[in-house]
Amino acid sequence: MPKPKKYKLKSHSGAKDRFHVTGGGKFTRRRGHLSHLHRKKRAATLRQVSRKLPVSEADVPRLRRLLPYSD
C-alpha cells in the first residue's frame, strides 16, 4: 500500500530575501535609505543604516507564516 503524500509548504521568496533568522529564532531586517544617493548622506547615517534591526513583535506571526521552516 503506498504511503500518503506529505506536502511541503513553500517559503515566500520575497521574505526570504528581506529577513534573516538569528540563532535564537528572532527575525532581523535591513534598514531603509541604503540603496542609492549615498554621497549626500552623512557617514554616521550610513553606519547606522548598515546595521540590522530586529523585526517588530507585531510582524513576527506574519513572518512565521511566510517562512514556515525558519525555526
C-alpha positions as CSV (number, residue, x, y, z in Angstrom):
1,M,0.0,0.0,0.0
2,P,1.5,3.4,-1.0
3,K,2.2,5.9,1.7
4,P,0.1,9.1,1.6
5,K,2.0,12.2,0.2
6,K,3.3,14.7,2.6
7,Y,3.2,18.2,1.1
8,K,5.8,20.8,1.8
9,L,5.0,24.4,2.5
10,K,6.6,27.0,0.2
11,S,8.6,29.8,1.7
12,H,7.8,33.3,0.4
13,S,10.7,34.3,-1.8
14,G,10.4,38.0,-1.1
15,A,10.5,37.4,2.7
16,K,13.5,35.0,2.2
17,D,15.5,37.8,0.7
18,R,14.5,40.5,3.2
19,F,14.5,38.8,6.6
20,H,17.1,36.8,8.4
21,V,16.6,34.5,11.4
22,T,19.0,34.7,14.3
23,G,20.2,31.7,16.3
24,G,17.7,32.5,19.0
25,G,14.8,32.4,16.5
26,K,14.3,36.2,16.2
27,F,13.9,37.9,12.9
28,T,16.1,40.8,11.7
29,R,15.7,43.2,8.8
30,R,17.7,45.8,7.0
31,R,17.1,49.5,7.4
32,G,16.0,51.7,4.6
33,H,17.8,54.6,2.8
34,L,20.8,52.5,1.6
35,S,20.0,51.7,-2.0
36,H,21.4,54.8,-3.7
37,L,22.3,58.6,-3.3
38,H,25.0,57.9,-0.7
39,R,27.0,61.0,-1.5
40,K,24.7,63.4,0.2
41,K,24.3,61.2,3.4
42,R,26.5,61.7,6.4
43,A,29.0,58.9,7.3
44,A,27.3,58.5,10.7
45,T,23.9,57.9,9.0
46,L,25.4,55.3,6.6
47,R,27.0,53.5,9.6
48,Q,23.7,53.5,11.4
49,V,21.7,52.3,8.4
50,S,24.1,49.5,7.7
51,R,23.2,47.7,10.9
52,K,20.3,45.2,11.1
53,L,17.2,45.9,13.2
54,P,15.0,43.3,15.0
55,V,11.6,42.9,13.5
56,S,8.6,44.3,15.4
57,E,6.8,41.7,17.6
58,A,3.6,42.6,15.8
59,D,5.0,41.3,12.5
60,V,6.5,38.1,13.7
61,P,3.3,35.9,13.3
62,R,3.1,37.0,9.7
63,L,6.7,36.2,9.1
64,R,6.3,32.7,10.7
65,R,3.6,32.0,8.1
66,L,5.7,33.4,5.2
67,L,8.8,31.4,6.3
68,P,7.4,28.2,7.7
69,Y,10.8,26.4,8.1
70,S,12.6,29.3,9.9
71,D,12.5,27.7,13.3
